[in-house]
Amino acid sequence: MRDPSSLPLEGLRILAIEQMQAMPFATQLLAHLGADVVKVEHPVTGEAGRAAAPKLRDSDGREVGATYLRNNLNKKSMGIDLKDPRGIDLIKRLVPHYDVVTENFKPGTMDRLGLSYSDLASVDPRIVYVSVSGFGNLKPTPYRHWPAYAVVAEAMGGLYEFRREPGRLPNIGVAGAMGDIGSGLFAAIGILAGVQHRQRTGEGQHIDVSMFDAVVALMDMVPFNPSIGIEDNSLKAWPGICDSFQARDGLFVMQVGREHQFERLAHAIDHPEWLDDPRFTTREGWSQNLEAVIRPAIENWASERTKLEASSALADEGIVAGPCFGANDLTEDPHIASHDMVLSVDRPDSDKPLHVVGNPIKLSKSTERPTGRWPTLGEHTSQILRADLSLSDEELEDLTSAGIISKE
C-alpha cells in the first residue's frame, strides 16, 4: 500500500554550496518536496545570509539573519572550510554520495576552489551540477565579472522600465526578491531536468541559470511587445480598465477588458445608464473617462465596503477583482490558512512564532509534513561525515581542532 507520508523527491540528495537567497530558495523548495538537502557553510561564520538584518538569537547562542531564516527550512547544515585543501578534499569525497551539487557564487569562484563542474565530474561523472549567478557561466557575456544582486537583474531584465510613469523614478525592489526567487524557480526546474536526463542516459551535466536571463523570461512582454507593434507599455495605452481603487479600508484591483465585463460592472455599481452613454461604447472610451467618471463612481460604491467585500461583490458578478493584501491580511486570510502558505515556526528568542511561506506545490497523493526549522550552524556536520564518509571520532576531532569543520 502506498505510504501517504512519502514525498516525491525522497531519496534525492543535494549537496548545496550556496548563499543568500536564489539557490537556497530553490533547494528549500525541493526539501519541501522530500529531497535531503545538506547545506555547506563556513564553519565559523556560516553563509552570508546569516549576517543579513534583521537578526534573532538562535538556540546555539549565535545571531542568525532574516535571509537565512526564510530560505533554509528542512535542511541540514555542515560546516566545512572551503579555503583549506582538507575541506576541499572532504567535499570531493562526499560528492559520490549525492545526486546534485548546487552553487550560486560569482563565476570563477568554484574554479578557484577546485570545485568546478569539471573538477567534480572527474570524481563522479553522474553528478548533476547546478549554478546560479548574475550572468551565467556557460555562455559568453560581457557582464561575467559583474557582481549582481536581485535588483541588478530586475533592472536589466526590464522590470523597472516596464510601465514606468514619465517623470517618476521606479520603486526599486518593488517585487521583493523576484530576481532571486525567479532564478531559484528556474534552478529547481533545472535540477529536476538534470536528474531526469541522468536517469535516462546515465550522464550528469552542468546546468546554468543566469539571474538576468530569469528576469527576462519573467518579464516576457518587454522584448515581445515592440516586435508585434506595441511601443507604449503604459497602462494608459491599454484600452480598458486595469487599475487599483480605494475601498473603505484599503485598495483593491480590477481589470475590465471586454464589453460584457463592462456591462456587468455598470450593473454591479448601479450605473446602468453607462450602457447607453456614447462615451463608453468603446474600450478606449473607458480608458479616457476613467479618472473623471468611472473611478469616482467605483470608489463611491466601494466606500461602504472593505476591499475584500468589494472584490467579493465584483467577483460574484463575474468581474475580475481582488484586494491588495499586506502581511496582516495574509496571516488572517482563510485561503492562505487552508493552503498552508504562511507557516508558524517556533523561534528561540521569543514566544511569538516566525512566519515563513509554505510550499505552493500541492500534491494529491502525498501528505505535507510539518515544516522543520532552519539548522543551527554546522548542526549536522559530524552526523553527515560519519554516515557518508565513515569518519571516526578521532578524525572528526582532528578536523575540528584544525578549524576545517564546525565545532558542535
The 8 nearest C-alpha neighbors of each residue, nearest first, counted from 0:
[[1, 2, 3, 5, 4, 364, 365, 6],
 [2, 0, 3, 5, 4, 364, 365, 6],
 [1, 3, 4, 5, 0, 365, 364, 6],
 [4, 2, 365, 5, 366, 1, 364, 6],
 [3, 5, 366, 2, 365, 6, 367, 368],
 [6, 4, 3, 2, 365, 7, 9, 366],
 [5, 7, 33, 9, 8, 32, 365, 4],
 [8, 6, 9, 32, 33, 5, 365, 34],
 [9, 7, 33, 34, 11, 32, 6, 10],
 [8, 10, 33, 34, 11, 6, 7, 35],
 [9, 11, 8, 12, 34, 35, 33, 7],
 [12, 10, 34, 9, 8, 35, 98, 13],
 [13, 11, 35, 97, 98, 34, 36, 10],
 [14, 12, 99, 36, 100, 15, 97, 98],
 [13, 15, 100, 37, 99, 38, 36, 101],
 [14, 16, 38, 101, 17, 100, 13, 37],
 [17, 15, 102, 39, 101, 38, 14, 40],
 [16, 18, 102, 15, 103, 22, 23, 101],
 [17, 19, 46, 47, 48, 20, 23, 103],
 [18, 20, 48, 47, 66, 21, 23, 67],
 [21, 19, 23, 24, 22, 179, 70, 18],
 [22, 20, 179, 183, 24, 23, 180, 182],
 [21, 23, 25, 24, 183, 20, 103, 17],
 [24, 22, 20, 26, 25, 70, 21, 27],
 [25, 23, 27, 70, 22, 21, 20, 26],
 [26, 24, 183, 22, 187, 28, 23, 27],
 [25, 27, 29, 23, 28, 24, 30, 22],
 [28, 26, 30, 24, 29, 25, 71, 23],
 [29, 27, 31, 25, 26, 30, 24, 32],
 [28, 30, 32, 26, 31, 27, 34, 33],
 [31, 29, 34, 27, 33, 32, 28, 73],
 [30, 32, 28, 29, 33, 27, 358, 73],
 [33, 31, 29, 30, 8, 6, 34, 7],
 [32, 34, 9, 8, 6, 30, 31, 7],
 [35, 33, 30, 8, 11, 9, 29, 36],
 [34, 36, 12, 11, 13, 30, 37, 33],
 [37, 35, 13, 74, 34, 12, 30, 14],
 [38, 36, 75, 14, 15, 76, 74, 13],
 [37, 39, 15, 76, 75, 77, 16, 14],
 [38, 40, 16, 77, 78, 15, 76, 79],
 [41, 39, 78, 45, 46, 42, 79, 77],
 [40, 42, 45, 78, 80, 79, 43, 44],
 [41, 43, 78, 405, 79, 404, 45, 80],
 [44, 42, 41, 45, 405, 78, 376, 406],
 [45, 43, 41, 42, 46, 40, 49, 47],
 [46, 44, 41, 40, 43, 42, 376, 49],
 [45, 47, 40, 18, 48, 49, 41, 44],
 [48, 46, 49, 50, 18, 19, 45, 51],
 [49, 47, 19, 67, 66, 51, 50, 46],
 [48, 50, 64, 63, 67, 47, 51, 46],
 [49, 51, 64, 48, 47, 63, 52, 54],
 [52, 50, 64, 48, 49, 65, 66, 53],
 [53, 51, 54, 64, 65, 50, 66, 49],
 [52, 54, 65, 64, 51, 55, 63, 50],
 [55, 53, 64, 52, 63, 65, 62, 56],
 [54, 56, 62, 63, 57, 64, 348, 53],
 [55, 57, 62, 61, 348, 60, 63, 58],
 [58, 56, 60, 59, 61, 62, 347, 55],
 [57, 59, 60, 347, 56, 61, 375, 348],
 [58, 60, 57, 61, 375, 56, 376, 62],
 [61, 59, 57, 58, 56, 62, 63, 347],
 [62, 60, 57, 59, 56, 63, 58, 55],
 [61, 63, 56, 55, 57, 54, 64, 60],
 [62, 64, 49, 54, 55, 57, 56, 50],
 [65, 63, 54, 49, 51, 50, 52, 67],
 [64, 66, 68, 67, 53, 51, 54, 52],
 [67, 65, 48, 69, 68, 64, 51, 19],
 [66, 68, 48, 49, 65, 70, 69, 64],
 [67, 69, 65, 66, 70, 71, 373, 64],
 [70, 68, 66, 67, 71, 355, 65, 72],
 [69, 71, 24, 67, 23, 68, 27, 72],
 [72, 70, 373, 27, 74, 67, 68, 69],
 [71, 73, 373, 372, 74, 371, 70, 27],
 [72, 74, 371, 30, 372, 373, 370, 71],
 [75, 73, 36, 72, 71, 37, 374, 373],
 [74, 76, 37, 374, 38, 379, 36, 77],
 [77, 75, 38, 377, 379, 378, 374, 37],
 [76, 78, 380, 377, 39, 379, 38, 40],
 [77, 79, 42, 377, 405, 40, 404, 41],
 [80, 78, 404, 42, 41, 403, 86, 81],
 [81, 79, 403, 86, 41, 82, 83, 42],
 [82, 80, 86, 83, 87, 79, 112, 84],
 [81, 83, 80, 84, 112, 86, 87, 85],
 [82, 84, 86, 85, 81, 80, 87, 403],
 [85, 83, 87, 86, 88, 82, 81, 80],
 [84, 86, 88, 83, 87, 89, 403, 81],
 [85, 87, 89, 81, 83, 80, 88, 84],
 [88, 86, 84, 90, 89, 85, 81, 91],
 [87, 89, 85, 91, 86, 90, 84, 92],
 [90, 88, 86, 92, 87, 91, 93, 85],
 [91, 89, 93, 87, 92, 88, 94, 86],
 [92, 90, 88, 94, 93, 89, 87, 119],
 [91, 93, 89, 90, 94, 88, 95, 388],
 [92, 94, 90, 91, 96, 95, 89, 387],
 [93, 95, 91, 96, 97, 92, 90, 123],
 [96, 94, 97, 93, 123, 92, 122, 126],
 [95, 97, 94, 93, 387, 98, 12, 92],
 [98, 96, 12, 94, 95, 99, 13, 14],
 [99, 97, 12, 126, 13, 127, 11, 96],
 [98, 100, 127, 13, 97, 128, 126, 14],
 [101, 99, 14, 128, 15, 13, 127, 129],
 [100, 102, 129, 15, 16, 128, 130, 14],
 [103, 101, 16, 17, 130, 104, 15, 129],
 [104, 102, 131, 130, 17, 132, 22, 18],
 [103, 105, 102, 106, 108, 132, 17, 109],
 [104, 106, 108, 132, 107, 103, 146, 133],
 [107, 105, 108, 136, 104, 132, 143, 135],
 [106, 108, 110, 109, 111, 105, 104, 136],
 [107, 109, 111, 110, 106, 105, 104, 112],
 [108, 110, 114, 115, 112, 111, 107, 113],
 [111, 109, 115, 107, 113, 112, 108, 114],
 [112, 110, 108, 109, 113, 107, 114, 115],
 [113, 111, 109, 110, 114, 108, 82, 81],
 [112, 114, 110, 111, 115, 109, 118, 87],
 [115, 113, 109, 112, 118, 110, 119, 116],
 [116, 114, 110, 109, 118, 117, 113, 119],
 [115, 117, 119, 118, 120, 128, 205, 114],
 [116, 118, 120, 115, 119, 121, 114, 122],
 [119, 117, 115, 116, 121, 114, 120, 113],
 [118, 120, 122, 121, 116, 117, 114, 123],
 [121, 119, 124, 123, 117, 122, 118, 116],
 [120, 122, 119, 118, 123, 124, 117, 116],
 [121, 123, 119, 120, 124, 91, 118, 95],
 [122, 124, 120, 125, 121, 126, 95, 119],
 [123, 125, 120, 126, 203, 121, 202, 122],
 [126, 124, 203, 202, 123, 201, 127, 197],
 [125, 127, 203, 124, 123, 98, 99, 128],
 [126, 128, 99, 203, 204, 193, 205, 100],
 [129, 127, 205, 100, 99, 101, 126, 206],
 [128, 130, 206, 101, 205, 207, 100, 102],
 [131, 129, 207, 102, 103, 101, 208, 206],
 [132, 130, 103, 208, 209, 207, 102, 22],
 [133, 131, 209, 135, 103, 134, 105, 210],
 [132, 134, 210, 147, 209, 211, 135, 152],
 [135, 133, 209, 132, 143, 211, 210, 142],
 [134, 136, 209, 132, 208, 133, 137, 207],
 [135, 137, 138, 106, 207, 134, 132, 143],
 [136, 138, 135, 207, 139, 206, 205, 208],
 [137, 139, 136, 140, 135, 134, 207, 143],
 [140, 138, 137, 141, 136, 143, 135, 142],
 [141, 139, 142, 143, 138, 134, 135, 136],
 [140, 142, 143, 139, 144, 134, 145, 138],
 [141, 143, 140, 145, 144, 134, 133, 146],
 [144, 142, 140, 145, 141, 134, 106, 135],
 [143, 145, 142, 146, 106, 105, 141, 134],
 [146, 144, 142, 143, 147, 133, 134, 105],
 [145, 147, 144, 105, 133, 148, 143, 142],
 [148, 146, 133, 151, 145, 149, 152, 132],
 [147, 149, 150, 151, 152, 146, 133, 179],
 [148, 150, 178, 152, 151, 179, 153, 176],
 [149, 151, 153, 152, 148, 154, 172, 178],
 [152, 150, 154, 153, 149, 148, 147, 155],
 [151, 153, 211, 155, 149, 154, 150, 156],
 [154, 152, 150, 156, 151, 158, 155, 178],
 [153, 155, 151, 159, 156, 152, 157, 158],
 [154, 156, 152, 157, 153, 151, 211, 158],
 [157, 155, 215, 153, 214, 154, 152, 211],
 [158, 156, 155, 160, 154, 159, 161, 221],
 [159, 157, 153, 161, 160, 154, 156, 218],
 [158, 160, 154, 161, 157, 169, 163, 153],
 [161, 159, 163, 157, 158, 162, 169, 154],
 [160, 162, 163, 158, 159, 157, 232, 221],
 [163, 161, 233, 232, 160, 164, 234, 159],
 [164, 162, 160, 161, 165, 169, 159, 233],
 [163, 165, 167, 162, 166, 233, 168, 169],
 [166, 164, 167, 163, 168, 162, 233, 169],
 [167, 165, 164, 168, 163, 169, 160, 162],
 [168, 166, 165, 164, 169, 163, 170, 160],
 [167, 169, 170, 166, 163, 164, 165, 171],
 [170, 168, 159, 171, 167, 163, 160, 164],
 [169, 171, 173, 172, 168, 159, 174, 167],
 [172, 170, 173, 169, 150, 159, 174, 154],
 [171, 173, 175, 174, 150, 170, 176, 149],
 [172, 174, 171, 170, 175, 176, 169, 159],
 [175, 173, 172, 177, 176, 171, 178, 158],
 [176, 174, 172, 173, 177, 178, 149, 180],
 [175, 177, 179, 178, 180, 174, 149, 172],
 [178, 176, 180, 179, 181, 174, 175, 149],
 [179, 177, 149, 181, 176, 153, 180, 214],
 [180, 178, 21, 182, 176, 177, 149, 181],
 [179, 181, 183, 177, 182, 21, 178, 176],
 [182, 180, 184, 178, 183, 177, 179, 213],
 [183, 181, 179, 185, 180, 210, 213, 184],
 [182, 184, 25, 21, 180, 186, 181, 22],
 [183, 185, 187, 181, 186, 182, 25, 180],
 [184, 186, 188, 182, 187, 183, 189, 181],
 [187, 185, 189, 183, 184, 188, 182, 190],
 [188, 186, 190, 25, 184, 189, 185, 183],
 [187, 189, 185, 191, 186, 190, 192, 184],
 [188, 190, 186, 192, 187, 191, 193, 185],
 [191, 189, 187, 193, 188, 192, 186, 194],
 [190, 192, 194, 188, 193, 189, 195, 187],
 [193, 191, 189, 195, 190, 194, 196, 188],
 [192, 194, 196, 190, 195, 191, 127, 189],
 [193, 195, 197, 191, 196, 192, 198, 190],
 [194, 196, 198, 192, 197, 193, 191, 199],
 [197, 195, 193, 199, 198, 194, 200, 192],
 [198, 196, 201, 202, 200, 194, 199, 195],
 [197, 199, 195, 196, 201, 200, 194, 202],
 [198, 200, 196, 197, 201, 195, 202, 194],
 [201, 199, 197, 202, 198, 196, 203, 195],
 [200, 202, 197, 198, 199, 125, 203, 196],
 [203, 201, 197, 125, 200, 124, 204, 196],
 [202, 204, 125, 126, 127, 197, 124, 201],
 [203, 205, 127, 128, 206, 202, 126, 193],
 [204, 206, 128, 129, 127, 116, 207, 203],
 [207, 205, 129, 128, 130, 189, 204, 208],
 [206, 208, 130, 129, 131, 135, 205, 136],
 [209, 207, 131, 135, 130, 186, 210, 132],
 [208, 210, 135, 134, 212, 132, 211, 133],
 [209, 211, 133, 213, 182, 212, 152, 132],
 [210, 212, 152, 209, 214, 213, 134, 156],
 [213, 211, 209, 215, 210, 214, 216, 208],
 [212, 214, 210, 216, 182, 211, 215, 181],
 [213, 215, 217, 156, 216, 211, 212, 178],
 [214, 216, 156, 218, 212, 217, 213, 219],
 [217, 215, 213, 219, 214, 218, 212, 156],
 [216, 218, 214, 215, 219, 213, 181, 156],
 [219, 217, 215, 216, 220, 221, 214, 158],
 [218, 220, 216, 221, 217, 215, 222, 223],
 [219, 221, 223, 224, 218, 222, 217, 225],
 [222, 220, 219, 223, 218, 224, 157, 161],
 [223, 221, 220, 224, 219, 225, 226, 215],
 [224, 222, 220, 226, 221, 225, 219, 227],
 [223, 225, 229, 227, 226, 220, 221, 222],
 [226, 224, 229, 228, 230, 227, 223, 222],
 [227, 225, 224, 223, 228, 229, 222, 230],
 [226, 228, 225, 224, 229, 223, 230, 222],
 [227, 229, 225, 226, 230, 224, 223, 231],
 [230, 228, 225, 224, 231, 227, 232, 226],
 [229, 231, 225, 228, 232, 224, 226, 227],
 [232, 230, 233, 229, 236, 162, 225, 237],
 [233, 231, 162, 230, 234, 161, 236, 229],
 [234, 232, 162, 235, 236, 231, 237, 163],
 [233, 235, 237, 236, 232, 162, 241, 242],
 [234, 236, 233, 237, 286, 238, 232, 287],
 [237, 235, 234, 233, 238, 231, 232, 286],
 [236, 238, 234, 235, 239, 233, 232, 286],
 [239, 237, 283, 282, 286, 236, 240, 256],
 [238, 240, 256, 282, 286, 285, 255, 237],
 [241, 239, 255, 254, 286, 242, 256, 285],
 [242, 240, 254, 253, 255, 239, 234, 243],
 [241, 243, 252, 253, 240, 244, 254, 234],
 [242, 244, 252, 251, 250, 253, 245, 241],
 [245, 243, 250, 251, 252, 298, 246, 242],
 [244, 246, 250, 298, 249, 251, 247, 243],
 [245, 247, 301, 302, 306, 249, 248, 305],
 [248, 246, 302, 305, 304, 249, 303, 301],
 [249, 247, 305, 246, 306, 250, 245, 304],
 [248, 250, 246, 245, 306, 247, 251, 305],
 [251, 249, 245, 244, 323, 246, 306, 243],
 [250, 252, 322, 323, 243, 244, 306, 321],
 [253, 251, 243, 320, 321, 242, 244, 322],
 [252, 254, 320, 319, 241, 242, 243, 255],
 [255, 253, 241, 240, 319, 256, 320, 242],
 [254, 256, 240, 260, 239, 257, 261, 241],
 [255, 257, 239, 240, 254, 260, 258, 282],
 [258, 256, 260, 259, 255, 261, 282, 239],
 [257, 259, 261, 260, 262, 256, 282, 281],
 [258, 260, 262, 261, 257, 263, 264, 256],
 [261, 259, 263, 257, 258, 262, 255, 318],
 [262, 260, 264, 258, 263, 259, 265, 255],
 [263, 261, 259, 265, 260, 264, 258, 266],
 [262, 264, 260, 266, 261, 265, 267, 259],
 [265, 263, 261, 267, 262, 266, 260, 268],
 [266, 264, 270, 271, 262, 263, 267, 268],
 [265, 267, 269, 271, 263, 264, 268, 270],
 [268, 266, 264, 265, 269, 263, 313, 316],
 [267, 269, 266, 265, 270, 300, 264, 297],
 [270, 268, 266, 267, 271, 265, 300, 264],
 [269, 271, 265, 272, 266, 268, 273, 267],
 [270, 272, 265, 266, 273, 274, 269, 262],
 [273, 271, 274, 270, 275, 276, 265, 269],
 [274, 272, 276, 271, 275, 270, 265, 279],
 [273, 275, 272, 276, 271, 262, 279, 265],
 [276, 274, 273, 272, 277, 279, 280, 271],
 [275, 277, 273, 278, 274, 279, 272, 280],
 [278, 276, 280, 279, 275, 274, 273, 281],
 [279, 277, 276, 284, 280, 285, 288, 281],
 [280, 278, 284, 277, 281, 285, 276, 273],
 [279, 281, 277, 278, 284, 276, 282, 274],
 [282, 280, 284, 283, 279, 285, 278, 258],
 [281, 283, 239, 238, 285, 284, 286, 280],
 [284, 282, 238, 286, 281, 285, 287, 239],
 [283, 285, 287, 279, 281, 282, 286, 278],
 [284, 286, 282, 288, 283, 279, 287, 239],
 [287, 285, 289, 283, 284, 239, 288, 238],
 [286, 288, 284, 285, 289, 283, 290, 291],
 [289, 287, 285, 291, 286, 292, 290, 284],
 [290, 288, 293, 286, 294, 287, 292, 291],
 [289, 291, 294, 288, 292, 293, 295, 287],
 [292, 290, 288, 289, 293, 294, 295, 287],
 [291, 293, 288, 289, 295, 290, 294, 296],
 [292, 294, 289, 296, 295, 297, 290, 288],
 [293, 295, 297, 290, 296, 289, 292, 298],
 [296, 294, 298, 297, 293, 292, 299, 291],
 [295, 297, 299, 293, 294, 298, 300, 292],
 [298, 296, 294, 300, 299, 295, 301, 293],
 [297, 299, 301, 295, 300, 296, 245, 302],
 [298, 300, 296, 302, 301, 297, 295, 303],
 [299, 301, 297, 298, 302, 268, 296, 303],
 [302, 300, 246, 298, 304, 303, 299, 309],
 [301, 303, 247, 246, 299, 304, 300, 298],
 [304, 302, 301, 247, 300, 305, 246, 299],
 [305, 303, 301, 302, 247, 308, 309, 246],
 [304, 306, 247, 308, 307, 248, 246, 309],
 [305, 307, 246, 309, 322, 251, 308, 249],
 [308, 306, 310, 305, 309, 322, 311, 321],
 [307, 309, 305, 311, 310, 306, 304, 312],
 [310, 308, 306, 312, 307, 311, 304, 301],
 [311, 309, 321, 307, 313, 320, 308, 312],
 [310, 312, 314, 308, 313, 309, 307, 315],
 [313, 311, 315, 309, 310, 314, 308, 316],
 [314, 312, 318, 310, 316, 315, 311, 309],
 [313, 315, 317, 318, 311, 316, 312, 310],
 [314, 316, 312, 313, 317, 311, 318, 310],
 [317, 315, 313, 314, 318, 263, 312, 267],
 [316, 318, 314, 315, 319, 313, 260, 263],
 [319, 317, 314, 313, 316, 260, 320, 264],
 [318, 320, 254, 253, 314, 317, 255, 313],
 [321, 319, 253, 310, 252, 318, 314, 313],
 [320, 322, 310, 252, 251, 323, 253, 307],
 [323, 321, 251, 306, 307, 324, 310, 252],
 [324, 322, 251, 250, 321, 325, 252, 249],
 [325, 323, 328, 322, 329, 326, 327, 250],
 [324, 326, 328, 327, 329, 323, 330, 322],
 [325, 327, 329, 328, 330, 324, 331, 354],
 [328, 326, 330, 329, 325, 331, 324, 332],
 [329, 327, 331, 325, 324, 326, 330, 332],
 [330, 328, 332, 326, 331, 327, 325, 324],
 [329, 331, 327, 328, 332, 341, 326, 335],
 [330, 332, 328, 329, 327, 333, 336, 335],
 [331, 333, 329, 335, 334, 330, 328, 336],
 [334, 332, 336, 335, 337, 331, 338, 329],
 [335, 333, 337, 336, 332, 338, 339, 340],
 [334, 336, 338, 340, 332, 333, 337, 339],
 [335, 337, 333, 339, 334, 338, 332, 340],
 [336, 338, 334, 339, 335, 333, 340, 332],
 [337, 339, 335, 340, 336, 334, 359, 361],
 [340, 338, 336, 337, 341, 357, 335, 342],
 [339, 341, 357, 335, 356, 338, 342, 358],
 [342, 340, 356, 355, 357, 339, 354, 330],
 [343, 341, 355, 354, 356, 357, 340, 339],
 [342, 344, 354, 352, 353, 355, 345, 341],
 [345, 343, 353, 352, 346, 354, 342, 372],
 [346, 344, 352, 353, 343, 347, 351, 350],
 [345, 347, 348, 352, 349, 353, 344, 351],
 [348, 346, 58, 349, 57, 345, 56, 350],
 [349, 347, 346, 56, 55, 57, 350, 58],
 [350, 348, 351, 347, 346, 352, 345, 353],
 [349, 351, 352, 348, 346, 345, 347, 353],
 [350, 352, 349, 353, 346, 345, 348, 343],
 [353, 351, 345, 344, 343, 346, 354, 350],
 [352, 354, 344, 343, 346, 345, 355, 351],
 [353, 355, 343, 342, 341, 352, 344, 356],
 [356, 354, 342, 341, 69, 353, 343, 357],
 [357, 355, 341, 340, 342, 354, 358, 69],
 [356, 358, 340, 341, 339, 342, 359, 355],
 [357, 359, 360, 340, 31, 28, 356, 361],
 [360, 358, 361, 357, 340, 338, 339, 356],
 [361, 359, 358, 362, 32, 28, 357, 31],
 [362, 360, 359, 363, 358, 367, 338, 365],
 [361, 363, 365, 364, 360, 366, 367, 6],
 [362, 364, 365, 361, 366, 3, 367, 360],
 [365, 363, 362, 3, 366, 6, 4, 5],
 [366, 364, 3, 362, 6, 4, 363, 5],
 [365, 367, 4, 3, 368, 364, 5, 362],
 [368, 366, 365, 369, 4, 6, 31, 362],
 [367, 369, 370, 366, 4, 31, 371, 6],
 [370, 368, 371, 367, 342, 73, 31, 372],
 [371, 369, 368, 73, 372, 72, 344, 31],
 [370, 372, 73, 72, 369, 373, 74, 344],
 [373, 371, 72, 73, 374, 344, 370, 71],
 [372, 374, 72, 71, 68, 73, 74, 375],
 [375, 373, 76, 75, 378, 376, 372, 74],
 [374, 376, 378, 377, 373, 59, 76, 57],
 [375, 377, 378, 76, 45, 374, 78, 42],
 [378, 376, 77, 78, 76, 380, 405, 379],
 [377, 379, 375, 376, 76, 380, 374, 407],
 [378, 380, 382, 76, 77, 377, 381, 75],
 [381, 379, 77, 377, 383, 382, 378, 78],
 [382, 380, 384, 383, 379, 385, 395, 77],
 [381, 383, 379, 385, 380, 384, 386, 378],
 [384, 382, 386, 385, 380, 381, 387, 379],
 [385, 383, 381, 388, 387, 386, 382, 390],
 [384, 386, 389, 390, 382, 383, 388, 387],
 [385, 387, 383, 384, 389, 388, 382, 390],
 [388, 386, 384, 385, 383, 389, 96, 93],
 [387, 389, 384, 390, 385, 386, 93, 92],
 [390, 388, 385, 386, 387, 391, 384, 383],
 [391, 389, 385, 388, 394, 384, 395, 392],
 [390, 392, 394, 393, 395, 389, 385, 396],
 [391, 393, 395, 394, 396, 390, 385, 397],
 [392, 394, 396, 391, 395, 397, 390, 398],
 [395, 393, 397, 391, 396, 392, 390, 398],
 [396, 394, 392, 398, 397, 393, 399, 391],
 [395, 397, 399, 393, 394, 398, 400, 392],
 [396, 398, 394, 400, 395, 399, 393, 401],
 [399, 397, 395, 401, 403, 396, 400, 404],
 [400, 398, 396, 402, 404, 401, 397, 406],
 [399, 401, 397, 402, 398, 396, 403, 406],
 [400, 402, 398, 399, 403, 397, 404, 396],
 [403, 401, 399, 400, 404, 398, 405, 42],
 [404, 402, 80, 398, 401, 79, 399, 86],
 [403, 405, 79, 399, 78, 42, 402, 398],
 [406, 404, 42, 78, 377, 407, 399, 79],
 [405, 407, 399, 404, 377, 42, 402, 400],
 [406, 405, 378, 377, 380, 381, 379, 376]]
